[in-house]
């Protein structure tokens, strides 16, 4: 099955709003969810929401596996987690 590339942004090739082709150095949605869950086990979700400018309910739904983040939000959360390890 061949997927059509819809757009390319900030070094990530996206084939739709929820999934992207893996690229070395970037987290998959599952890896990001795991890192985020581990991070908020020790800290407040509201702090992450404030620092990343991502709605807390969006982060909660992402954490619980209801959906993957849009590319822009994915990048913001990944950058935040990489800077606050």
N, C-alpha and C positions, 0 to 999 in steps of 0.2 A: 504494500500500500504506500503510495507516494503522497506526501502532504505538501501543500502549496505554501510557500513562504509569503506571509502577508506584510510584514514590516520588520525593520532592523533598527534597534534603538540602543544607544549606549553600549555597544559591543555585544548585545544579546540578540539572537535571531528568534523572533516570535512567529509561531504559526497560528496563533489566535490569542485572545485576551487572557487565557488561563494557563496555557502550557507553552513551553518554549523548548527549543532544541538545546540540549545540554552543551555547555561550553566550559572548557577547563577554567577553573577559578571562580565559578559562580555556583551557588547552592541551588539544588532542585527545590521545588515547593515542599517536598517531604523533609529535606534536610533543614530548610528554613523553619518549618513548623516545629521540628524537634529542638533546634537551637533556641527558638523563641520560648517554647514550653519550659525548657531548662532554665532560661534566663528569668522568667517571671515566677518560677518556683521560689526564687530568693528575693524578688522585688515586686513592685506594684505595677499592674497592667496600666493603670491610669498614668503613671510616669512615662511609660513607653509611648502611650498614645499621645501625650503632650509633646514629648521630645521628637516624635516622628511625624506629628500632625496627621495621624491616622485615627479615625474614629474608634473608640474603645469597643463598641459592639462589632465593628468589622474585625478587629483583632481577636475578639472572643470567638466569632464564627470561624475565622481562619484557624485558630488554635484547636477548635473542636472538630476540624476536618470538614466543615460544611461546604467550603469552597476554597480555591486558591486565590491569592491576591492578584490584582491587576499588575502589569509590569512595573508601573511607576511606584506603586505601594510596595511591591516585592523588593525593588531596589532600595527604597528608603529604609525598610525594616532590616534588610541585610546589611546595609551600610552602618546603621545604628548598632546592630549586634556585633559586627566586626570591630567597631570602635570602643565598645563597652564590655569587653570580655574580662 
